[in-house]
Amino acid sequence: MSFKRSIGKLGLKLGRWRTVNNVPTDLGNAVCIVAPHTAIADFFVGMYFYCYYDMKFKVMIKKEFFKPVLGWLLKKIGGIPVNRGHRNHLVEQMVDMFNQNQDTHLIICPEGTRKKVNHWKKGFYVIAEGAKVPILLGFIDYKKRYCGIERIFYPTGDYEKDLAEIWDYYKSIKVMGKHPEQFNLYEQYEQ
């Protein structure tokens, strides 16, 4: 077992996490959305998961975290600094990232923050469409201590219809974030 897999296995075991991974090894590039995102600990659960399954990943992280030492470490594990306050052609940058990498998953939390939000950000969908890659539906459930990727979703170009189907999936698996009051999927779905 590689060092990377050993770290992933240890992290998952210490956290008492069970996992599922239905991603074929030959899938190629993909956008992986993860919900709910209610705690900084979600990052570590996701990192351990990806290390355990020995999958390459990149993750967008706000640039404020990229201070000396920590920033170097974040970049080393796949972090991409993002300036969320400015128009910065992020979609084009992520499509270029896919063009320069193979078998890499871009992990995105569609809520865009750990706080309660009324709507998911559309960027994950636009990036997947622009790069012509599937969307992996990842989840973290703190109540059941269960995380993983169970479904691969192929965008049709009809955002509203596709988003409703994605929400139906998350609603059906009844995931619970570390701070459940911060996950607004069900309220916004009913609107």
Phi and psi in degrees as GROMACS dihedral restraints (atoms count N, CA, C in turn):
[ dihedral_restraints ]
;  ai    aj    ak    al  type     phi  dphi    fc
    3     4     5     6     1   -68.8    20    10
    4     5     6     7     1   162.8    20    10
    6     7     8     9     1   -59.8    20    10
    7     8     9    10     1   -42.7    20    10
    9    10    11    12     1   -60.2    20    10
   10    11    12    13     1   -47.4    20    10
   12    13    14    15     1   -64.3    20    10
   13    14    15    16     1   -36.8    20    10
   15    16    17    18     1   -63.1    20    10
   16    17    18    19     1   -41.6    20    10
   18    19    20    21     1   -62.7    20    10
   19    20    21    22     1   -45.7    20    10
   21    22    23    24     1   -61.0    20    10
   22    23    24    25     1   -44.4    20    10
   24    25    26    27     1   -63.5    20    10
   25    26    27    28     1   -43.7    20    10
   27    28    29    30     1   -63.3    20    10
   28    29    30    31     1   -47.0    20    10
   30    31    32    33     1   -60.1    20    10
   31    32    33    34     1   -43.3    20    10
   33    34    35    36     1   -66.9    20    10
   34    35    36    37     1   -40.4    20    10
   36    37    38    39     1   -66.2    20    10
   37    38    39    40     1   -44.5    20    10
   39    40    41    42     1   -62.7    20    10
   40    41    42    43     1   -34.1    20    10
   42    43    44    45     1   -85.4    20    10
   43    44    45    46     1    -1.8    20    10
   45    46    47    48     1    60.2    20    10
   46    47    48    49     1    38.5    20    10
   48    49    50    51     1   -91.0    20    10
   49    50    51    52     1   135.4    20    10
   51    52    53    54     1   -99.3    20    10
   52    53    54    55     1   151.7    20    10
   54    55    56    57     1  -133.3    20    10
   55    56    57    58     1   161.4    20    10
   57    58    59    60     1  -140.0    20    10
   58    59    60    61     1   141.6    20    10
   60    61    62    63     1  -142.1    20    10
   61    62    63    64     1   103.6    20    10
   63    64    65    66     1  -101.9    20    10
   64    65    66    67     1    29.5    20    10
   66    67    68    69     1   -94.2    20    10
   67    68    69    70     1   118.9    20    10
   69    70    71    72     1   -61.1    20    10
   70    71    72    73     1   143.6    20    10
   72    73    74    75     1   -64.5    20    10
   73    74    75    76     1   -21.2    20    10
   75    76    77    78     1  -103.2    20    10
   76    77    78    79     1    20.0    20    10
   78    79    80    81     1   -63.4    20    10
   79    80    81    82     1   -37.9    20    10
   81    82    83    84     1    91.1    20    10
   82    83    84    85     1  -153.6    20    10
   84    85    86    87     1   -70.1    20    10
   85    86    87    88     1   151.1    20    10
   87    88    89    90     1  -162.4    20    10
   88    89    90    91     1   156.3    20    10
   90    91    92    93     1   -95.3    20    10
   91    92    93    94     1   130.3    20    10
   93    94    95    96     1  -113.8    20    10
   94    95    96    97     1   113.6    20    10
   96    97    98    99     1   -91.6    20    10
   97    98    99   100     1   146.0    20    10
   99   100   101   102     1  -129.5    20    10
  100   101   102   103     1   128.2    20    10
  102   103   104   105     1  -143.7    20    10
  103   104   105   106     1   150.7    20    10
  105   106   107   108     1   -78.9    20    10
  106   107   108   109     1   157.8    20    10
  108   109   110   111     1  -119.0    20    10
  109   110   111   112     1    98.6    20    10
  111   112   113   114     1  -125.6    20    10
  112   113   114   115     1    -1.5    20    10
  114   115   116   117     1  -152.1    20    10
  115   116   117   118     1   151.9    20    10
  117   118   119   120     1   -61.7    20    10
  118   119   120   121     1   -26.8    20    10
  120   121   122   123     1   -61.5    20    10
  121   122   123   124     1   -23.4    20    10
  123   124   125   126     1   -56.8    20    10
  124   125   126   127     1   -37.3    20    10
  126   127   128   129     1   -58.7    20    10
  127   128   129   130     1   -45.1    20    10
  129   130   131   132     1   -70.4    20    10
  130   131   132   133     1   -39.4    20    10
  132   133   134   135     1   -60.3    20    10
  133   134   135   136     1   -46.9    20    10
  135   136   137   138     1   -62.6    20    10
  136   137   138   139     1   -41.4    20    10
  138   139   140   141     1   -63.7    20    10
  139   140   141   142     1   -45.1    20    10
  141   142   143   144     1   -61.8    20    10
  142   143   144   145     1   -41.2    20    10
  144   145   146   147     1   -58.9    20    10
  145   146   147   148     1   -51.3    20    10
  147   148   149   150     1   -65.5    20    10
  148   149   150   151     1   -36.4    20    10
  150   151   152   153     1   -67.3    20    10
  151   152   153   154     1   -43.6    20    10
  153   154   155   156     1   -59.1    20    10
  154   155   156   157     1   -41.5    20    10
  156   157   158   159     1   -88.7    20    10
  157   158   159   160     1     3.9    20    10
  159   160   161   162     1    54.8    20    10
  160   161   162   163     1    45.9    20    10
  162   163   164   165     1  -107.7    20    10
  163   164   165   166     1   140.3    20    10
  165   166   167   168     1   -75.9    20    10
  166   167   168   169     1   138.5    20    10
  168   169   170   171     1  -145.0    20    10
  169   170   171   172     1   157.1    20    10
  171   172   173   174     1  -128.3    20    10
  172   173   174   175     1   149.8    20    10
  174   175   176   177     1  -142.2    20    10
  175   176   177   178     1   133.2    20    10
  177   178   179   180     1   -81.8    20    10
  178   179   180   181     1   129.6    20    10
  180   181   182   183     1  -133.0    20    10
  181   182   183   184     1   139.6    20    10
  183   184   185   186     1   -59.5    20    10
  184   185   186   187     1   140.7    20    10
  186   187   188   189     1   -60.3    20    10
  187   188   189   190     1   -22.1    20    10
  189   190   191   192     1   -61.1    20    10
  190   191   192   193     1   -23.1    20    10
  192   193   194   195     1   -78.6    20    10
  193   194   195   196     1   -13.7    20    10
  195   196   197   198     1   -89.5    20    10
  196   197   198   199     1    61.0    20    10
  198   199   200   201     1   -87.0    20    10
  199   200   201   202     1   167.5    20    10
  201   202   203   204     1   -51.9    20    10
  202   203   204   205     1   146.1    20    10
  204   205   206   207     1    72.2    20    10
  205   206   207   208     1   -64.1    20    10
  207   208   209   210     1   -60.6    20    10
  208   209   210   211     1   -42.3    20    10
  210   211   212   213     1   -61.5    20    10
  211   212   213   214     1   -41.7    20    10
  213   214   215   216     1   -60.9    20    10
  214   215   216   217     1   -45.3    20    10
  216   217   218   219     1   -64.1    20    10
  217   218   219   220     1   -44.1    20    10
  219   220   221   222     1   -61.2    20    10
  220   221   222   223     1   -42.7    20    10
  222   223   224   225     1   -64.6    20    10
  223   224   225   226     1   -38.2    20    10
  225   226   227   228     1   -62.0    20    10
  226   227   228   229     1   -36.4    20    10
  228   229   230   231     1   -90.3    20    10
  229   230   231   232     1     0.9    20    10
  231   232   233   234     1   116.1    20    10
  232   233   234   235     1     8.6    20    10
  234   235   236   237     1   -72.1    20    10
  235   236   237   238     1   138.8    20    10
  237   238   239   240     1  -118.4    20    10
  238   239   240   241     1   116.2    20    10
  240   241   242   243     1   -68.7    20    10
  241   242   243   244     1   134.3    20    10
  243   244   245   246     1  -126.6    20    10
  244   245   246   247     1   130.4    20    10
  246   247   248   249     1   -95.9    20    10
  247   248   249   250     1    98.5    20    10
  249   250   251   252     1   -75.5    20    10
  250   251   252   253     1   -13.1    20    10
  252   253   254   255     1   -87.9    20    10
  253   254   255   256     1    -6.8    20    10
  255   256   257   258     1  -127.0    20    10
  256   257   258   259     1   150.3    20    10
  258   259   260   261     1   -71.9    20    10
  259   260   261   262     1   116.5    20    10
  261   262   263   264     1  -135.7    20    10
  262   263   264   265     1    23.2    20    10
  264   265   266   267     1    56.1    20    10
  265   266   267   268     1    41.0    20    10
  267   268   269   270     1   -61.1    20    10
  268   269   270   271     1   -39.8    20    10
  270   271   272   273     1   -60.4    20    10
  271   272   273   274     1   -47.4    20    10
  273   274   275   276     1   -62.8    20    10
  274   275   276   277     1   -38.7    20    10
  276   277   278   279     1   -63.4    20    10
  277   278   279   280     1   -40.5    20    10
  279   280   281   282     1   -72.6    20    10
  280   281   282   283     1   -35.0    20    10
  282   283   284   285     1   -63.4    20    10
  283   284   285   286     1   -42.6    20    10
  285   286   287   288     1   -61.3    20    10
  286   287   288   289     1   -40.1    20    10
  288   289   290   291     1   -58.5    20    10
  289   290   291   292     1   -43.6    20    10
  291   292   293   294     1   -64.1    20    10
  292   293   294   295     1   -38.7    20    10
  294   295   296   297     1   -64.9    20    10
  295   296   297   298     1   -24.4    20    10
  297   298   299   300     1   -97.2    20    10
  298   299   300   301     1    -5.6    20    10
  300   301   302   303     1  -129.8    20    10
  301   302   303   304     1   152.5    20    10
  303   304   305   306     1  -119.5    20    10
  304   305   306   307     1   148.3    20    10
  306   307   308   309     1    53.3    20    10
  307   308   309   310     1    41.7    20    10
  309   310   311   312     1  -116.7    20    10
  310   311   312   313     1   138.1    20    10
  312   313   314   315     1  -107.3    20    10
  313   314   315   316     1   130.3    20    10
  315   316   317   318     1   -94.9    20    10
  316   317   318   319     1   113.7    20    10
  318   319   320   321     1   -89.4    20    10
  319   320   321   322     1   127.2    20    10
  321   322   323   324     1  -134.7    20    10
  322   323   324   325     1   134.9    20    10
  324   325   326   327     1   -94.9    20    10
  325   326   327   328     1   110.6    20    10
  327   328   329   330     1   -64.7    20    10
  328   329   330   331     1   -16.5    20    10
  330   331   332   333     1   -70.5    20    10
  331   332   333   334     1   -26.0    20    10
  333   334   335   336     1    78.7    20    10
  334   335   336   337     1    -3.5    20    10
  336   337   338   339     1  -164.1    20    10
  337   338   339   340     1   167.3    20    10
  339   340   341   342     1   -87.8    20    10
  340   341   342   343     1    -8.8    20    10
  342   343   344   345     1   -81.3    20    10
  343   344   345   346     1   162.9    20    10
  345   346   347   348     1   -67.3    20    10
  346   347   348   349     1   130.8    20    10
  348   349   350   351     1  -126.4    20    10
  349   350   351   352     1   157.9    20    10
  351   352   353   354     1   -88.7    20    10
  352   353   354   355     1   -22.8    20    10
  354   355   356   357     1  -144.8    20    10
  355   356   357   358     1   146.1    20    10
  357   358   359   360     1   -75.6    20    10
  358   359   360   361     1   150.8    20    10
  360   361   362   363     1   -76.6    20    10
  361   362   363   364     1   146.0    20    10
  363   364   365   366     1   -86.0    20    10
  364   365   366   367     1    -9.6    20    10
  366   367   368   369     1   -54.3    20    10
  367   368   369   370     1   -40.5    20    10
  369   370   371   372     1   -57.5    20    10
  370   371   372   373     1   -39.1    20    10
  372   373   374   375     1   -72.0    20    10
  373   374   375   376     1   -44.6    20    10
  375   376   377   378     1   -64.2    20    10
  376   377   378   379     1   -40.5    20    10
  378   379   380   381     1   -63.2    20    10
  379   380   381   382     1   -47.2    20    10
  381   382   383   384     1   -60.3    20    10
  382   383   384   385     1   -43.7    20    10
  384   385   386   387     1   -64.8    20    10
  385   386   387   388     1   -45.1    20    10
  387   388   389   390     1   -63.3    20    10
  388   389   390   391     1   -36.6    20    10
  390   391   392   393     1   -90.0    20    10
  391   392   393   394     1    -6.0    20    10
  393   394   395   396     1    56.1    20    10
  394   395   396   397     1    50.6    20    10
  396   397   398   399     1  -125.5    20    10
  397   398   399   400     1   156.4    20    10
  399   400   401   402     1   -75.0    20    10
  400   401   402   403     1   167.1    20    10
  402   403   404   405     1  -109.6    20    10
  403   404   405   406     1   122.8    20    10
  405   406   407   408     1   -90.1    20    10
  406   407   408   409     1   134.5    20    10
  408   409   410   411     1   -98.0    20    10
  409   410   411   412     1    96.4    20    10
  411   412   413   414     1   -96.5    20    10
  412   413   414   415     1   155.8    20    10
  414   415   416   417     1  -148.1    20    10
  415   416   417   418     1   157.1    20    10
  417   418   419   420     1  -133.7    20    10
  418   419   420   421     1   121.2    20    10
  420   421   422   423     1  -119.7    20    10
  421   422   423   424     1   106.1    20    10
  423   424   425   426     1   -72.6    20    10
  424   425   426   427     1   -26.5    20    10
  426   427   428   429     1   -69.2    20    10
  427   428   429   430     1   -45.4    20    10
  429   430   431   432     1   -93.0    20    10
  430   431   432   433     1    -5.2    20    10
  432   433   434   435     1    54.7    20    10
  433   434   435   436     1    50.8    20    10
  435   436   437   438     1  -133.6    20    10
  436   437   438   439     1   133.4    20    10
  438   439   440   441     1  -144.3    20    10
  439   440   441   442     1   161.0    20    10
  441   442   443   444     1   153.6    20    10
  442   443   444   445     1  -164.2    20    10
  444   445   446   447     1  -129.9    20    10
  445   446   447   448     1   117.3    20    10
  447   448   449   450     1  -107.7    20    10
  448   449   450   451     1   -21.1    20    10
  450   451   452   453     1  -138.2    20    10
  451   452   453   454     1   143.1    20    10
  453   454   455   456     1  -108.7    20    10
  454   455   456   457     1   128.6    20    10
  456   457   458   459     1  -117.7    20    10
  457   458   459   460     1   132.7    20    10
  459   460   461   462     1  -106.8    20    10
  460   461   462   463     1   115.4    20    10
  462   463   464   465     1   -59.4    20    10
  463   464   465   466     1   141.4    20    10
  465   466   467   468     1   -99.7    20    10
  466   467   468   469     1   -13.1    20    10
  468   469   470   471     1   100.2    20    10
  469   470   471   472     1   -13.3    20    10
  471   472   473   474     1   -99.8    20    10
  472   473   474   475     1    90.8    20    10
  474   475   476   477     1   -56.6    20    10
  475   476   477   478     1   -49.1    20    10
  477   478   479   480     1   -60.8    20    10
  478   479   480   481     1   -45.4    20    10
  480   481   482   483     1   -64.9    20    10
  481   482   483   484     1   -45.4    20    10
  483   484   485   486     1   -65.1    20    10
  484   485   486   487     1   -41.7    20    10
  486   487   488   489     1   -63.4    20    10
  487   488   489   490     1   -40.2    20    10
  489   490   491   492     1   -60.8    20    10
  490   491   492   493     1   -39.4    20    10
  492   493   494   495     1   -68.5    20    10
  493   494   495   496     1   -39.0    20    10
  495   496   497   498     1   -64.8    20    10
  496   497   498   499     1   -44.4    20    10
  498   499   500   501     1   -61.3    20    10
  499   500   501   502     1   -39.8    20    10
  501   502   503   504     1   -58.3    20    10
  502   503   504   505     1   -39.8    20    10
  504   505   506   507     1   -61.6    20    10
  505   506   507   508     1   -51.4    20    10
  507   508   509   510     1   -64.1    20    10
  508   509   510   511     1   -36.1    20    10
  510   511   512   513     1   -64.7    20    10
  511   512   513   514     1   -38.6    20    10
  513   514   515   516     1   -70.2    20    10
  514   515   516   517     1   -29.7    20    10
  516   517   518   519     1   -91.8    20    10
  517   518   519   520     1    -5.9    20    10
  519   520   521   522     1    49.5    20    10
  520   521   522   523     1    55.1    20    10
  522   523   524   525     1   -75.0    20    10
  523   524   525   526     1   150.5    20    10
  525   526   527   528     1  -127.7    20    10
  526   527   528   529     1   123.3    20    10
  528   529   530   531     1   -73.7    20    10
  529   530   531   532     1   170.0    20    10
  531   532   533   534     1   -60.0    20    10
  532   533   534   535     1   -37.4    20    10
  534   535   536   537     1  -118.8    20    10
  535   536   537   538     1    83.9    20    10
  537   538   539   540     1   -56.4    20    10
  538   539   540   541     1   -29.3    20    10
  540   541   542   543     1   -66.8    20    10
  541   542   543   544     1   -13.9    20    10
  543   544   545   546     1   -90.3    20    10
  544   545   546   547     1    -7.1    20    10
  546   547   548   549     1  -100.3    20    10
  547   548   549   550     1   114.5    20    10
  549   550   551   552     1  -106.3    20    10
  550   551   552   553     1    13.6    20    10
  552   553   554   555     1   -55.9    20    10
  553   554   555   556     1   -46.3    20    10
  555   556   557   558     1   -69.1    20    10
  556   557   558   559     1   -37.4    20    10
  558   559   560   561     1   -65.6    20    10
  559   560   561   562     1   -45.8    20    10
  561   562   563   564     1   -71.9    20    10
  562   563   564   565     1   -28.3    20    10
  564   565   566   567     1   -65.3    20    10
  565   566   567   568     1   -37.6    20    10
  567   568   569   570     1   -75.1    20    10
  568   569   570   571     1   -16.9    20    10
